[in-house]
Amino acid sequence: MKYHVQFKYRFELLVPLADNEGRPFPWSKIERVGDSLIRRFGGCRCQPLAPHLGLWKHDGVIYREGLLLFTVDTPRSDESLDWMLDYQQRLKRQFHQLEIYVAVSELLWL
């Protein structure tokens, strides 16, 4: 049996639901993340009813924040990686964060 396989990247982005003082971001700001991913990659997944809780320590202070997971699967290319690295920097500025979690995995699609 012959298989038709595709090599892809899966990007996972965790976007904060509130600013550093705990004030929720307007939903329209969070929706713009999905809009940007759709424009660039043609689609994305989001889990708005299952937010994640991020926990980390910075300068001796433990932080907790609600996060929303966006996932994108796209053909594997340096162009996609470059775009996502640039987008991560833009999100850090837009959401006033020290870091925005972006993970990439390699996939083999059948």
QUILIN-V280411 format. One line per field, one symbol per residue. ss: DSSP state (a for helix, b for strand, c for the rest). phi: phi as a letter, one per 30 degrees, with the letter a starting at -180 (. if undefined). Layout:
ss->???
phi->???
//
This chain:
ss->cccccbbbbbbbbbbbcbcccccbccaaaaaaaaaaaaaaacccbbcccccbbbbbbbccbbbbbbbbbbbbbbbccaaaaaaaaaaaaaaaaaccccccbbbbbbbbbc
phi->.ccccbcbcccbcccdcbddcidedeedddddddddddddcilabbcdcbdcccbacbhicccbadbcccbbcbedaddddddddddedddeddchcdabdbcbbcbccc
//
